[in-house]
Amino acid sequence: MIRVAVLLLALVALPSWAAIDIYQFETNAQQDRFHRLTEELRCPKCQNQSIADSDAEISQDMRERVARMIREGASDEEIVAFFVDRYGDFVSYRPPFNPRTAILW
């Protein structure tokens, strides 16, 4: 009986053992920008998840890059452009409308 209780307790505690990204910013405005941008950028691996919601390693790397670029003073447009240049228009939930991206709309 004790083994079952320990096993159940371990299973309940497993989600709390997952790695949590913690990013420190100087201002609340920077933190708000981070949250907004990570919701606007799509995970290249997961496709229909934002990088904020994805646990994929590439999304973790992208979140770290967004945080670093915000701390370095990059604008939202510069950050989105960086990822579009690297991964294509698909990475943005709001790609520009043109013949190449029409299917995304």
Rosetta silent file (secondary structure, phi, psi, omega in degrees, C-alpha in Angstrom):
SEQUENCE: MIRVAVLLLALVALPSWAAIDIYQFETNAQQDRFHRLTEELRCPKCQNQSIADSDAEISQDMRERVARMIREGASDEEIVAFFVDRYGDFVSYRPPFNPRTAILW
SCORE:     score description
SCORE:     0.000 S_00000001
   1 L     0.000  -41.555  179.501    0.000    0.000    0.000 S_00000001
   2 H   -64.921  -38.216  178.689    2.831    2.398    0.844 S_00000001
   3 H   -61.766  -40.872  178.859    4.503    1.638   -2.489 S_00000001
   4 H   -64.164  -43.159  179.401    1.325    2.543   -4.334 S_00000001
   5 H   -63.591  -42.057  178.733    1.030    5.814   -2.424 S_00000001
   6 H   -64.918  -42.568  178.975    4.668    6.703   -3.154 S_00000001
   7 H   -62.227  -45.680  178.450    4.199    5.856   -6.841 S_00000001
   8 H   -63.056  -41.728  177.831    1.062    7.999   -7.077 S_00000001
   9 H   -62.204  -41.267  178.811    2.791   10.871   -5.302 S_00000001
  10 H   -64.670  -41.189  179.403    5.736   10.635   -7.715 S_00000001
  11 H   -65.692  -36.911  178.051    3.410   10.676  -10.734 S_00000001
  12 H   -69.762  -34.643 -177.096    1.606   13.741   -9.440 S_00000001
  13 H   -80.429  -18.137 -176.918    4.911   15.512   -8.771 S_00000001
  14 H   -52.439  -47.047 -179.826    6.441   14.782  -12.202 S_00000001
  15 H   -58.672  -30.448  179.865    5.009   17.870  -13.943 S_00000001
  16 H   -73.569  -13.962  177.729    6.574   20.080  -11.298 S_00000001
  17 H   -84.182  -11.716 -178.580    9.990   18.622  -12.173 S_00000001
  18 L   -63.556  148.086  179.236    9.772   19.921  -15.739 S_00000001
  19 L   -68.739  136.869  178.484   12.169   22.700  -16.670 S_00000001
  20 L  -119.113  127.816  177.567   10.635   26.152  -16.533 S_00000001
  21 L   -75.924  128.034  176.289   12.108   29.018  -18.509 S_00000001
  22 L  -124.669  121.484 -178.555   12.643   32.074  -16.349 S_00000001
  23 L  -118.421  130.644  179.776   13.711   35.267  -18.029 S_00000001
  24 L   -98.245  132.016  177.796   14.697   38.370  -16.126 S_00000001
  25 L  -126.966  156.718 -179.054   13.943   41.773  -17.602 S_00000001
  26 L   -74.519  -30.361 -176.810   14.657   45.268  -16.377 S_00000001
  27 L  -133.391  161.676  174.510   11.094   46.505  -16.876 S_00000001
  28 H   -67.123  -30.609  178.637    7.563   45.181  -17.028 S_00000001
  29 H   -63.044  -40.591  177.408    7.332   46.577  -20.557 S_00000001
  30 H   -64.868  -41.065  178.853   10.151   44.277  -21.660 S_00000001
  31 H   -63.740  -42.015  177.863    8.443   41.326  -20.005 S_00000001
  32 H   -62.727  -42.253  177.307    5.155   42.199  -21.739 S_00000001
  33 H   -60.640  -43.447  179.287    6.955   42.432  -25.092 S_00000001
  34 H   -57.895  -48.713 -179.029    8.530   39.021  -24.475 S_00000001
  35 H   -63.994  -41.956  179.406    5.170   37.407  -23.768 S_00000001
  36 H   -64.548  -45.918 -178.612    3.529   39.064  -26.760 S_00000001
  37 H   -66.665  -39.632 -179.568    6.338   38.125  -29.159 S_00000001
  38 H   -70.439  -20.866  173.314    6.556   34.521  -27.992 S_00000001
  39 H   -81.349  -25.632 -178.013    2.806   34.192  -28.609 S_00000001
  40 H   -85.260  -18.391 -177.795    3.182   35.702  -32.112 S_00000001
  41 E   -99.492  133.280 -176.418    5.979   33.392  -33.253 S_00000001
  42 E   -92.392  140.251  176.473    5.136   29.865  -34.382 S_00000001
  43 L   -67.861  124.435  179.032    7.276   26.856  -33.486 S_00000001
  44 L   -64.774  -25.564 -179.192    8.917   25.560  -36.691 S_00000001
  45 L   -87.621  -45.440 -174.690    8.731   21.995  -35.372 S_00000001
  46 L   -82.096  -21.077  175.862    5.280   21.960  -33.753 S_00000001
  47 L    68.693  -53.657 -177.214    3.710   24.086  -36.512 S_00000001
  48 L  -108.788   27.542  174.515    0.458   24.982  -34.764 S_00000001
  49 L  -126.698  143.922  173.938    1.913   26.031  -31.425 S_00000001
  50 E   -74.311  164.088  177.657    3.480   29.302  -30.492 S_00000001
  51 L   -69.212  -18.584  175.831    6.998   29.220  -29.117 S_00000001
  52 L   -70.248  -32.852 -175.308    5.465   30.241  -25.785 S_00000001
  53 L   -95.229  -16.585 -173.414    3.418   27.022  -25.673 S_00000001
  54 L   -86.592  141.599  174.584    5.899   24.601  -27.229 S_00000001
  55 L   -97.579    2.595 -179.286    8.311   22.426  -25.275 S_00000001
  56 L   -62.430  147.368 -178.722   10.395   21.693  -28.392 S_00000001
  57 H   -59.470  -37.494 -179.990   14.088   22.454  -28.060 S_00000001
  58 H   -64.016  -36.046  177.313   13.938   24.852  -31.001 S_00000001
  59 H   -68.160  -37.863  176.161   11.219   26.859  -29.229 S_00000001
  60 H   -61.611  -43.152  177.917   13.336   27.029  -26.102 S_00000001
  61 H   -63.555  -40.649 -179.795   16.211   28.380  -28.207 S_00000001
  62 H   -65.983  -41.013  177.639   13.882   30.873  -29.880 S_00000001
  63 H   -61.653  -41.779  178.582   12.533   32.105  -26.526 S_00000001
  64 H   -62.724  -41.498  179.614   16.094   32.621  -25.298 S_00000001
  65 H   -65.734  -42.145  177.605   16.953   34.569  -28.461 S_00000001
  66 H   -59.836  -46.754 -179.928   13.833   36.749  -28.108 S_00000001
  67 H   -60.508  -44.343 -179.568   14.738   37.528  -24.490 S_00000001
  68 H   -63.628  -43.415 -179.062   18.326   38.353  -25.427 S_00000001
  69 H   -65.594  -37.166  176.678   17.275   40.590  -28.322 S_00000001
  70 H   -63.351  -46.728  179.477   14.808   42.462  -26.085 S_00000001
  71 H   -61.670  -31.929 -179.501   17.534   43.028  -23.487 S_00000001
  72 L   -81.467   -5.125  175.696   19.857   44.272  -26.255 S_00000001
  73 L    94.596   12.386  178.380   17.260   46.838  -27.345 S_00000001
  74 L   -68.548  146.014  177.312   15.995   45.300  -30.599 S_00000001
  75 L   -77.928  164.671  176.840   12.562   46.430  -31.737 S_00000001
  76 H   -58.547  -41.328 -179.035    9.664   44.001  -32.152 S_00000001
  77 H   -63.565  -39.878  178.638    9.976   44.383  -35.928 S_00000001
  78 H   -66.177  -38.762 -179.637   13.693   43.524  -35.810 S_00000001
  79 H   -67.087  -47.817  178.948   13.023   40.450  -33.703 S_00000001
  80 H   -62.447  -42.959 -179.983   10.258   39.153  -35.981 S_00000001
  81 H   -60.969  -38.816  177.894   12.386   39.930  -39.071 S_00000001
  82 H   -57.587  -48.335 -177.629   15.284   37.935  -37.584 S_00000001
  83 H   -72.258  -35.015  176.395   13.106   34.838  -37.206 S_00000001
  84 H   -65.103  -42.273  177.027   11.400   35.288  -40.589 S_00000001
  85 H   -60.761  -37.400 -176.466   14.823   35.538  -42.243 S_00000001
  86 H   -81.016  -40.946 -172.312   15.919   32.378  -40.461 S_00000001
  87 H  -116.511   -7.202 -178.825   12.750   30.220  -40.679 S_00000001
  88 L    94.253  171.567 -176.745   10.585   31.849  -43.343 S_00000001
  89 H   -61.485  -24.632 -178.107    7.210   33.596  -43.216 S_00000001
  90 H   -59.183  -27.902 -176.116    5.573   30.529  -41.681 S_00000001
  91 H   -67.062  -18.242 -179.398    7.174   31.328  -38.315 S_00000001
  92 E   -99.174  134.064  174.375    4.932   34.376  -37.956 S_00000001
  93 L   -73.046  -12.095  177.621    1.260   34.051  -37.106 S_00000001
  94 L  -126.644   65.694 -179.259    0.843   37.330  -39.021 S_00000001
  95 L   -70.884  158.091  176.416    2.843   36.859  -42.228 S_00000001
  96 L   -67.293  149.472  177.858    2.630   39.505  -44.954 S_00000001
  97 L   -87.732  117.484  174.669    0.042   38.778  -47.622 S_00000001
  98 L  -155.244  173.147 -177.194    1.726   38.058  -50.949 S_00000001
  99 L   -56.158  -33.373 -178.391    1.619   35.247  -53.538 S_00000001
 100 L   -73.079  -28.392 -176.900    4.206   33.246  -51.611 S_00000001
 101 L  -107.837    4.977 -176.670    2.263   33.421  -48.307 S_00000001
 102 H   -56.062  -35.366 -179.570   -1.307   33.275  -49.644 S_00000001
 103 H   -65.934  -28.118  178.626   -1.668   29.678  -48.489 S_00000001
 104 H   -71.758  -23.307 -179.509   -0.936   30.745  -44.911 S_00000001
 105 L   -84.561    0.000    0.000   -3.895   33.107  -44.984 S_00000001
